[in-house]
Amino acid sequence: MPNTKTEQRDSRHTILVAAEKMFADYGLHGASLRQISEAAGQKNTSAIQYHFGSRDRLVEAVFALRMAVINPRRQAALDEVRKAGRIHDVRALVEVMVWPMAEELRPRPEGNHYLQFLTRAARERLLAIELAPPDLMTAWMETITHLSETMRYFPEAIAEARLLLASEQCVSALASFEARDIGASADFEFEVETLIDMIAAGISAPVSPRALAALERD
């Protein structure tokens, strides 16, 4: 006999995977629920409404689909950094930012679209501000807090700007890697480690007189 709970779980996952790709390709509002339903092999949008209730809850569920794995992975990496006595090591902390997310670039049967989805969400300023479940961002926020502690000698505005740029660079660069299938490339580790080098160097770089002058003018 068919297992109704299994069928519902499979249907939900199929919709999430389809939504992940459609949101990545067309944006959080550019992809219609009808398009997502068709991509998921559903006859109408009632399945989306049944499983998720609304577009916003669907977006949140797509975010949680991978972040539910990334957050514990990042927390474990952060715990290892702390145990090794490297909690004030900028590059070690940037590794904690980047690698747990980079692991999502390894090829999946349904394809890889999550980092491109995150980039779209950040660009539209919807997910990061309104919909990201706080319990799935704990390790990220803790890592950012530790990074900010390594930057106390910078003016506060400089530190905040650099951390924001580092966060955006992390996600947008990994999204670019994903679009180019770097996760399936022999250069995958080299590309990710180079990204980590660049982010860490940017965070730690001396503040130029021009940047300080611009800060004072603004």
Secondary structure as UniProt FT lines:
FT   HELIX           4..26
FT   TURN            28..30
FT   HELIX           33..39
FT   TURN            40..41
FT   HELIX           46..52
FT   HELIX           55..83
FT   TURN            84..85
FT   TURN            87..88
FT   HELIX           90..102
FT   HELIX           103..105
FT   TURN            109..110
FT   HELIX           114..124
FT   HELIX           127..131
FT   HELIX           134..136
FT   HELIX           138..149
FT   TURN            150..153
FT   HELIX           156..179
FT   TURN            180..181
FT   HELIX           182..184
FT   TURN            186..187
FT   HELIX           188..204
FT   HELIX           209..217
//
